[in-house]
């Protein structure tokens, strides 16, 4: 499960970078809206993973 979380975080980071580059490019903003939607879905997926498998206290 830890690898899945890291992959989701990496995907969100790459989408964020893509959004910033798309905003500076100018022109059609459709890609930015698609990226924002993708980031929202990734945030929901991470939230579901965290609630499904809460971190255990390590001693």
N, CA, C and O atoms as a DFTB+ gen file, in Angstrom:
236 C
 N C O
     1  1       0.812      -1.195       0.000
     2  2       0.000       0.000       0.000
     3  2       0.860       1.265       0.000
     4  3       0.448       2.299      -0.526
     5  1       2.033       1.181       0.581
     6  2       2.894       2.354       0.644
     7  2       3.321       2.794      -0.758
     8  3       3.418       3.990      -1.036
     9  1       3.577       1.822      -1.639
    10  2       3.984       2.150      -3.003
    11  2       2.847       2.848      -3.734
    12  3       3.089       3.781      -4.500
    13  1       1.614       2.415      -3.512
    14  2       0.463       3.044      -4.162
    15  2       0.341       4.504      -3.744
    16  3       0.044       5.366      -4.571
    17  1       0.566       4.779      -2.478
    18  2       0.505       6.171      -2.015
    19  2       1.583       7.014      -2.674
    20  3       1.320       8.135      -3.110
    21  1       2.796       6.480      -2.748
    22  2       3.875       7.240      -3.370
    23  2       3.605       7.484      -4.847
    24  3       3.914       8.560      -5.360
    25  1       3.037       6.507      -5.536
    26  2       2.710       6.693      -6.947
    27  2       1.619       7.744      -7.127
    28  3       1.673       8.539      -8.065
    29  1       0.639       7.751      -6.243
    30  2      -0.408       8.764      -6.328
    31  2       0.149      10.159      -6.069
    32  3      -0.226      11.114      -6.751
    33  1       1.029      10.282      -5.101
    34  2       1.627      11.582      -4.806
    35  2       2.492      12.048      -5.970
    36  3       2.465      13.225      -6.327
    37  1       3.256      11.140      -6.563
    38  2       4.083      11.489      -7.716
    39  2       3.223      11.924      -8.890
    40  3       3.555      12.892      -9.575
    41  1       2.130      11.228      -9.129
    42  2       1.233      11.601     -10.230
    43  2       0.639      12.987      -9.994
    44  3       0.553      13.786     -10.926
    45  1       0.228      13.281      -8.763
    46  2      -0.322      14.601      -8.456
    47  2       0.726      15.686      -8.664
    48  3       0.408      16.760      -9.175
    49  1       1.960      15.424      -8.279
    50  2       3.033      16.403      -8.461
    51  2       3.281      16.661      -9.942
    52  3       3.433      17.812     -10.349
    53  1       3.324      15.607     -10.751
    54  2       3.561      15.782     -12.180
    55  2       2.404      16.513     -12.854
    56  3       2.624      17.315     -13.761
    57  1       1.185      16.245     -12.424
    58  2       0.031      16.956     -12.977
    59  2       0.086      18.427     -12.593
    60  3      -0.266      19.290     -13.397
    61  1       0.526      18.725     -11.370
    62  2       0.642      20.109     -10.942
    63  2       1.663      20.853     -11.798
    64  3       1.413      21.985     -12.212
    65  1       2.805      20.232     -12.065
    66  2       3.825      20.848     -12.915
    67  2       3.258      21.092     -14.311
    68  3       3.484      22.151     -14.896
    69  1       2.528      20.123     -14.844
    70  2       1.922      20.262     -16.159
    71  2       0.922      21.413     -16.188
    72  3       0.843      22.145     -17.175
    73  1       0.162      21.574     -15.113
    74  2      -0.810      22.668     -15.049
    75  2      -0.116      24.019     -15.080
    76  3      -0.558      24.934     -15.776
    77  1       0.956      24.145     -14.336
    78  2       1.684      25.417     -14.307
    79  2       2.246      25.738     -15.684
    80  3       2.150      26.876     -16.143
    81  1       2.828      24.750     -16.342
    82  2       3.368      24.985     -17.681
    83  2       2.263      25.337     -18.673
    84  3       2.466      26.175     -19.551
    85  1       1.106      24.711     -18.543
    86  2      -0.015      25.010     -19.436
    87  2      -0.540      26.421     -19.210
    88  3      -0.950      27.087     -20.160
    89  1      -0.531      26.880     -17.973
    90  2      -1.029      28.224     -17.695
    91  2      -0.100      29.283     -18.265
    92  3      -0.572      30.318     -18.736
    93  1       1.196      29.055     -18.234
    94  2       2.132      30.036     -18.774
    95  2       2.176      30.009     -20.293
    96  3       2.611      30.974     -20.921
    97  1       1.728      28.912     -20.884
    98  2       1.771      28.778     -22.340
    99  2       0.784      29.720     -23.014
   100  3       1.076      30.257     -24.083
   101  1      -0.361      29.925     -22.415
   102  2      -1.380      30.769     -23.022
   103  2      -2.228      29.976     -23.994
   104  3      -1.912      28.836     -24.334
   105  1      -3.304      30.592     -24.434
   106  2      -4.182      29.906     -25.369
   107  2      -5.289      29.168     -24.648
   108  3      -5.826      29.653     -23.652
   109  1      -5.629      27.989     -25.155
   110  2      -6.737      27.208     -24.612
   111  2      -6.394      26.684     -23.220
   112  3      -5.299      26.166     -22.998
   113  1      -7.330      26.818     -22.290
   114  2      -7.106      26.410     -20.901
   115  2      -7.741      25.056     -20.580
   116  3      -7.841      24.691     -19.408
   117  1      -8.166      24.314     -21.584
   118  2      -8.827      23.035     -21.329
   119  2      -7.906      22.070     -20.592
   120  3      -8.353      21.355     -19.695
   121  1      -6.639      22.041     -20.956
   122  2      -5.692      21.133     -20.300
   123  2      -5.568      21.446     -18.814
   124  3      -5.412      20.537     -17.999
   125  1      -5.637      22.716     -18.462
   126  2      -5.541      23.101     -17.056
   127  2      -6.739      22.554     -16.283
   128  3      -6.586      22.035     -15.177
   129  1      -7.923      22.671     -16.866
   130  2      -9.122      22.178     -16.184
   131  2      -9.091      20.661     -16.047
   132  3      -9.512      20.121     -15.024
   133  1      -8.600      19.977     -17.060
   134  2      -8.470      18.520     -16.983
   135  2      -7.478      18.143     -15.888
   136  3      -7.721      17.204     -15.129
   137  1      -6.366      18.862     -15.798
   138  2      -5.364      18.576     -14.775
   139  2      -5.904      18.846     -13.373
   140  3      -5.614      18.093     -12.443
   141  1      -6.677      19.900     -13.214
   142  2      -7.258      20.195     -11.902
   143  2      -8.230      19.085     -11.503
   144  3      -8.257      18.670     -10.345
   145  1      -9.017      18.611     -12.448
   146  2      -9.921      17.492     -12.169
   147  2      -9.164      16.230     -11.804
   148  3      -9.579      15.486     -10.915
   149  1      -8.051      15.986     -12.490
   150  2      -7.234      14.809     -12.182
   151  2      -6.623      14.920     -10.787
   152  3      -6.558      13.931     -10.057
   153  1      -6.177      16.120     -10.416
   154  2      -5.622      16.303      -9.073
   155  2      -6.693      16.086      -8.007
   156  3      -6.414      15.519      -6.951
   157  1      -7.912      16.536      -8.280
   158  2      -8.993      16.328      -7.317
   159  2      -9.287      14.839      -7.150
   160  3      -9.511      14.368      -6.034
   161  1      -9.286      14.102      -8.254
   162  2      -9.545      12.661      -8.145
   163  2      -8.406      11.948      -7.420
   164  3      -8.644      10.994      -6.679
   165  1      -7.177      12.402      -7.629
   166  2      -6.050      11.819      -6.896
   167  2      -6.152      12.115      -5.402
   168  3      -5.836      11.264      -4.571
   169  1      -6.593      13.321      -5.067
   170  2      -6.752      13.656      -3.652
   171  2      -7.811      12.767      -3.004
   172  3      -7.645      12.331      -1.865
   173  1      -8.890      12.499      -3.721
   174  2      -9.927      11.610      -3.198
   175  2      -9.376      10.201      -3.024
   176  3      -9.659       9.540      -2.025
   177  1      -8.585       9.736      -4.000
   178  2      -8.015       8.385      -3.917
   179  2      -7.079       8.253      -2.721
   180  3      -7.107       7.242      -2.018
   181  1      -6.254       9.268      -2.487
   182  2      -5.348       9.227      -1.337
   183  2      -6.149       9.252      -0.039
   184  3      -5.815       8.545       0.912
   185  1      -7.195      10.057       0.003
   186  2      -8.035      10.093       1.191
   187  2      -8.686       8.757       1.476
   188  3      -8.764       8.331       2.629
   189  1      -9.154       8.093       0.431
   190  2      -9.761       6.771       0.610
   191  2      -8.726       5.775       1.109
   192  3      -9.016       4.972       1.996
   193  1      -7.523       5.815       0.551
   194  2      -6.468       4.906       1.005
   195  2      -6.126       5.147       2.471
   196  3      -5.916       4.197       3.226
   197  1      -6.071       6.410       2.873
   198  2      -5.723       6.716       4.260
   199  2      -6.812       6.280       5.225
   200  3      -6.503       5.808       6.319
   201  1      -8.078       6.425       4.852
   202  2      -9.157       6.016       5.750
   203  2      -9.353       4.508       5.736
   204  3      -9.758       3.923       6.740
   205  1      -9.067       3.881       4.606
   206  2      -9.223       2.433       4.521
   207  2      -8.162       1.720       5.352
   208  3      -8.462       0.747       6.044
   209  1      -6.925       2.200       5.285
   210  2      -5.806       1.606       6.020
   211  2      -5.130       2.692       6.853
   212  3      -4.124       3.256       6.423
   213  1      -5.665       2.997       8.037
   214  2      -5.044       4.049       8.848
   215  2      -3.648       3.630       9.300
   216  3      -3.394       2.446       9.525
   217  1      -2.750       4.593       9.433
   218  2      -1.396       4.249       9.881
   219  2      -1.407       3.685      11.295
   220  3      -2.117       4.178      12.172
   221  1      -0.623       2.662      11.497
   222  2      -0.529       2.033      12.820
   223  2       0.591       2.693      13.618
   224  3       1.609       3.105      13.061
   225  1       0.390       2.783      14.911
   226  2       1.427       3.352      15.775
   227  2       2.608       2.399      15.851
   228  3       2.459       1.213      16.146
   229  1       3.780       2.947      15.579
   230  2       4.999       2.125      15.641
   231  2       5.690       2.361      16.968
   232  3       5.742       3.484      17.470
   233  1       6.220       1.280      17.529
   234  2       6.950       1.416      18.791
   235  2       8.299       0.808      18.657
   236  3       9.078       0.816      19.610
